[in-house]
Amino acid sequence: MKRGQGRPIGSKVRQNMIEILYFYRQMHGYEVYKIYTDLFPPVTMRLIYYHLKKGLETGEFKIQKISHKEGNYSWGSGTENIIYELGQDARPVIDPRIKLYWEKNRK
């Protein structure tokens, strides 16, 4: 059987992010990053945001809410907070490491 050209669609990093969002329901990118780096080998925040964007395109994630906050920040006068949740094409498989982490850190 001949393999197609290009990269495969799936990603282990994105699948781990799907697992995290399965338990936590809604989070912004930095929260996903913090939990991800607690549980898995280190990744950059840039990679997490790349996979959030890619997951929006593939339907694995969707935006739940976007909020704007005005203030005097070093990068400008405001910030944008995007809350993500699982999309219709997300296929969580219930990773036991993430479930245990979630149970220990539930509020």
C-alpha positions in Angstrom: 0.0 0.0 0.0 1.4 3.4 -1.0 1.5 6.1 1.5 0.2 9.6 0.7 2.3 12.7 0.4 2.7 15.2 3.2 2.3 15.1 7.0 -0.2 12.9 8.7 -3.2 14.8 10.0 -3.0 13.6 13.6 -0.7 14.8 16.3 0.2 13.3 19.7 0.5 16.8 21.2 -2.9 17.8 19.9 -4.4 14.5 21.1 -3.0 15.1 24.6 -4.6 18.6 24.5 -7.9 17.0 23.6 -7.6 14.8 26.6 -6.9 17.8 28.8 -9.9 19.7 27.5 -12.1 16.6 27.9 -11.6 16.7 31.7 -11.4 20.5 32.2 -14.1 21.4 29.6 -13.1 25.0 28.9 -9.7 26.6 29.2 -7.5 29.3 27.6 -4.3 28.4 25.9 -2.0 29.3 28.8 -3.9 27.0 31.1 -3.6 24.1 28.6 0.1 24.8 28.4 0.6 24.8 32.2 -1.2 21.4 32.6 0.5 20.0 29.5 4.0 20.8 30.8 3.1 19.3 34.2 2.2 16.0 32.6 4.2 15.5 29.4 7.7 16.3 28.1 8.2 20.1 27.8 6.9 21.9 24.7 6.9 25.5 23.9 3.8 27.7 24.4 4.1 28.5 20.7 3.5 24.9 19.9 0.4 24.7 22.1 -1.1 27.8 20.3 -0.2 26.3 16.9 -2.1 23.1 17.8 -5.1 25.1 19.2 -5.2 27.0 15.8 -4.8 23.8 13.8 -7.4 22.1 16.0 -9.9 24.9 15.1 -9.3 24.1 11.4 -9.8 20.4 11.9 -12.9 20.7 14.2 -11.2 19.2 17.2 -11.4 22.5 19.1 -13.8 25.4 19.0 -13.9 28.8 20.6 -16.3 29.1 23.5 -15.8 32.7 24.3 -13.5 35.7 23.5 -13.1 38.4 26.0 -11.2 41.7 25.8 -9.6 43.3 28.8 -8.3 46.9 28.6 -5.2 47.8 30.6 -1.7 49.3 30.4 0.4 46.3 29.3 3.9 46.3 27.9 2.6 45.2 24.5 -0.3 47.6 24.3 -3.5 48.8 25.7 -5.4 45.6 25.9 -5.5 41.8 25.9 -7.6 39.1 24.3 -8.6 36.0 26.2 -9.8 33.1 24.1 -11.5 30.2 25.8 -11.4 26.9 24.0 -13.5 23.7 24.3 -13.7 20.4 22.4 -15.2 20.5 18.9 -17.4 17.9 17.3 -14.4 16.1 15.7 -12.5 15.6 18.9 -12.0 11.9 19.8 -10.8 11.7 23.5 -9.6 8.3 24.6 -9.4 9.0 28.4 -5.7 9.0 29.2 -5.3 7.8 32.8 -2.5 10.2 33.6 -4.7 13.2 32.8 -7.6 11.7 34.7 -5.5 11.2 37.8 -4.1 14.8 37.5 -7.6 16.2 37.1 -8.9 14.3 40.1 -6.0 15.5 42.3 -6.3 19.1 41.3 -10.1 19.5 41.1 -11.4 22.5 43.0 
